[in-house]
Amino acid sequence: MSFDTIPHITSKLPDVGTTIFTVMSALANEHDAINLSQGFPNFNIDERLKDLVKKALDDEQVQYAPMPGRLDLREQLAAKMFVQHGVALNPDTEITIAAGATQAIYSAIAAVVKAGDEVIMFDPAYDCYDPSVRLHGGVPVHLNLTFPDYRINWEEVNERITPKTRMIMVNNPHNPAGTVWTIDDIKALEELCIKYPELIVLSDEVYEHIQYEGEHQSVLKSEILRPRSFVTYSFGKTFHVTGWKVGYTVAPSFLTTELRKMHQFNVFCVNNTIQAALAEYLSTGSEWMQVAPFYKEKRDLFLGAMKNSRFKALNCEGTYFSLFDYSAISDEADVDFAKRMTIEYKVASIPVSVFYKDNTDNKVVRFCFAKEDETLTKAIMKLCKI
Ligand SMILES: Cc1ncc(COP(=O)(O)O)c(C=O)c1O
């Protein structure tokens, strides 16, 4: 018998390669550029949260947490949601702690999407949506947001619903567009769900606390949407701890039951030490509620100074990303422009075409302004010379 061959596998995601986030960060490192590409903050976290992690370690909170998450943390989250949205959630049956929103989204899709089911999503879209659907035999139906205001064309959504449509995935506040929903978006989605009662909603609300004007229009506030929605959140965005990868899913109990069946076999449970620290952090003090004013200052600094550049700012109503139209500077494809800007001008960004299934190139790049003011000021000086 010969052992000189290796098994042959057929990729389940043959079209997926190294993501642009890895490419741009590597390019930024190689050329010593300021990295405004990937969405992570470069400032310190709250000392009190750090101390609570140390305390959780000292208290030996280091063994497996319960499968759905620590009850003390789920209770704190139910209390937070009650204050925020006036909804009474059952922490036992409606909240599940996840290994970041990415795993929360994956498990929600795994729980309900079956072979041949269609899932509507809106481009530009966060990169994990489409592959997570395809891995479960689902068929992603990509609809483009309007340009340049990046809103959902609800009439088009209505036209694209078929008997196979199982789920609609929405994201508010929106990455990369920086747009937020109005009450009219909620109403439009409600109308669709009344017309097509088998629709399940997956609402990605990881930037819920980073909205600059008006109140966050969570689907949880709607009596029509809440009973049919998975809603996903991430502590990474709110507490500047993206590397912890801890988040949670809110869903009615019949959806949570199915979600947890997936969750228990793809992660079982999530970092107990961190959950213990988060539970205590949420129960004592509310510094973290100040995250929107904190980012608003950064947004105003960045967008204000960029008025002196040849870039044209698009909407930035939420998140710590802002989109800029560079068509007055170059007609290069956005990927080429972003790479050249990193190499020649030493500022890395993300070309927005990568968030589209059809690679729509509107000559727009995304900058992340979750950075120290000093970093932003240096980047602005470079960008204003282009
Ligand atoms: C829109 C959106 N959804 C989900 C995630 C994933 O969050 P997490 O890091 O908690 O997995 C991100 C992270 O960038 C995001 O921007």
The ligand as a Gaussian input file, in Angstrom:
#p B3LYP/6-31G(d) Opt

LIG

0 1
 C      -21.561000      44.729000      11.605000
 C      -20.756000      43.777000      12.417000
 N      -21.324000      42.644000      12.823000
 C      -20.652000      41.744000      13.557000
 C      -19.341000      41.947000      13.912000
 C      -18.613000      40.905000      14.699000
 O      -18.488000      41.207000      16.034000
 P      -17.552000      40.326000      16.988000
 O      -16.175000      40.875000      16.883000
 O      -18.151000      40.483000      18.344000
 O      -17.618000      38.918000      16.489000
 C      -18.697000      43.122000      13.512000
 C      -17.281000      43.366000      13.852000
 O      -16.610000      44.151000      13.242000
 C      -19.430000      44.058000      12.751000
 O      -18.866000      45.196000      12.327000

